[in-house]
Amino acid sequence: MGGLGGAAIWWRNLPARPVQLAPGELLVVDREALAKVDLEHVHAELIPSWVVARGGMRDTHFTQLRREAGRDRNLGAILQRMHQLADTDPVLNASELLGLISTWNAYLDKADQPWRMEGEILVNRTGGTDLLALRTYKVIHDGHTQVGDRRYRTLVQRRADGTSLVEPYLGHMRSWERGVILLHDRIKEYALDEIWPLLDPDTTPDDPIAAAFAGPLRAAVREGLGAQTAERLEATAAARGTMIDAITSVHARHQCGSQFLISRLPWSGFQAADVTRLEIHAAAARHQACPDVRPEEARALVNASRVLQATPDLQDAAERLTAWVAGAVAIHEARHAADDARLDADGVFACSGCPADLGRVEALEASAYLASFAAPHQGVMSMFQACALDPDRLPDRAAAVAFLAERVGTTCEQGPPDDLVERARGVEIELFGRLTPVDLLDFPVSLPVADAGAR
């Protein structure tokens, strides 16, 4: 959690109370005033600085934020109220704080501006201060996904802040009216660090589920992205996997006292300045009982980086893979949006044939999983992601996935059947009484993998 240590409970789904900054006042977009606000600076620098600041510096950073954003009196008023509520009691004021975040986003959306905020209340169970945690984003795709005869707005958001708060999901759906949101950074990380290494045709993963899905995943990538893109990814998958293994080994020594952290792994590996730092730390290893980086780890990272950087058109392939994975997430979340619109007045969601102990949330997840399993190009990838859920952390959802795997005639350890799409469609009819394809409309064929501002 970075500077927000000790927080244990996340509040996100509280109903947001309607916000009135003054009795009876409606916010009207002031485009002239908004044009004077440096919104990139506000979202990338000023909001994060305020959120992580403590003590007297917190007011100092808020003053700077208020001065810039307050060029538009509406944004200034929203922030002033947030500041007051967050510093008074963020837990007691959670509903209004979340409503203010929604108001901020709606205001900028109405003004056709691509900047957004998301937030939670972090409750400190160790006796420390409860906190309002904010993350900021830039919308890099604004389109629609169609489910049956309805279209749902689909946003891809890229993180703008540099804080260490990490979202525990790849996408989410707040309500069917507001559509679905895909989190670019989390999806990119999943595509490059979880899917790409499995495309190595010469290695069998140690994990039995990954081993069962590796071959079908390679075939799905070839079908979905084409032979040329697949060949570039397959040829470099071993190098990417080597880098991830080396970083895992480095971080494992945090248990013996090392504080060395490799916080990010660029799509193309490490550049010259990073290589020099790795080599310096590796050279000091022989003098350390718990070394930061061992020489063999540094060599692995350096050599694998050279392989990636020497491969022509690899960035294009990585960007296509990222968009392909994002498409699967969009299908899953769009099905959630369609199901949200189908809930009855009591919030009941019918699943005929589901186990009696399958709860409402798990039934909704099962519906979304099935829709993504039935996607012609992304079904295998979607099933792999579902099967990789941690049963210790999410036992009910893992049980729902095991149930679905059984219904399509397999287990996660056996991997997907050859006719997964057809079987998933049949199970959709059996459990939910529908056969409604989910279609990605105007979805990008590639999404950026380079850091913002870099190539």
ABEGO torsion letter per residue (X at the ends): XEAABGBABBBAABBBBBBBABBGBBBBBBAAAAAABBAAAAAAAAAAAAAABBEAAAAAAAAAAAAAAAABAAAAAAAAAAAAAAAABAAAAAAAAAAAAAAAAAAAAAAGBABBBBBBBBBBAAGBBBBBBBBBBBBABBBBBBBEABBBBBBBBBBABABABBBABABBBABAAAEBBBBAAAAAAAAAAAAAAAABAABBBABAAAAAAAAAAAAAAAAAAEAAAAAAAAAAAAAAAAAAAAAAAAAAAAAAGBABBBABBBAAEBBAAAAAAAAAAAAAAAABABBABBAAAAAAAAAAAAAAAABBGAAAAAAAAAAAAAAAAAAAAAAAAAAAAABBAAGBBBBBGBBAABBAAAAAAAAAAAAAAABAAAAAAAAAAAAABBAAABAAAAAAAAAAAAAAGBBAAAEBBAAAAAAAAAAAAAAAGBBBBBBBBGBBABBBABBBGBX
